Amino acid sequence: MIDPILSSLGAKLVVASSHDENYPPENIIDGNTKTFWMTTGMFPQEFIIRFANSTHLNAVTVDSYNVRNIKIEVNASETAKNFELVIEKEFPPTQGHLQSNVISLNGTNATHLRFIIKSGYDHFVSVHKISVQT
């Protein structure tokens, strides 16, 4: 199953820097905060979401745990090359509950959305859900 908005945009998770069969990267876009992608404990970690067509993005919500610093980059081409930085953000720590951060993308058009987790509050971080506002 995939998040309904991401599904309507033809979104697919096309790259992830690590993979654990118990916590696969596809969990990021399934719309469920109870499932998640777990990193391998080294930084940086990244994942890329591809849309079927260039998509106007106003904001993205990142539901995660232990993420400290994240960069979001976009590109509007058919290939996942030559990304442009949109924002770099530090998430505040949370104790025992998910971080939920809405990040403005300022009406950016993108075919690919790349998330680079530069650091965490622990060796392992998890991303539970990515949702977009168009």
C-alpha positions, 0 to 999 in steps of 0.5 A: 500500500502507498500513501494516497497522495503519493500514489496519485502522483505516481511516486516511487522510492527509487534509491535508499542507501541502506536496506534491512529486510525487516525495515525496508525503505518502501515503508517510507511511502506506505502512509503508515507511521507504524512502519519505517525504514531503519538506517544502518548506523553510518551517516550520511544516509539518503533516499530518493522519491521519484514522481511520474511527472514534474510535480509542484511541491509546497511542503513535505512532512517528515515523520522520523525518529532520532534524525538530527540534520537533514538536507532536501534536494530536488531535480526536475529531469528524467534522471536522478542527477544534478540535484539542487539544495532546497533546505537543510534543517536540524530537527529538535530531539524528541524523547520516546515519540516521533519527530514530525516536521513540516518543511516548506519547499516554496512551490518547488517543481520536482521529478525527484526528491532526495533526502540526505540524513547527515546526522542523528541523535543516535547511531540508528535513525528511522524514517516512518512516513513522508507526505507531500503537500502540492 
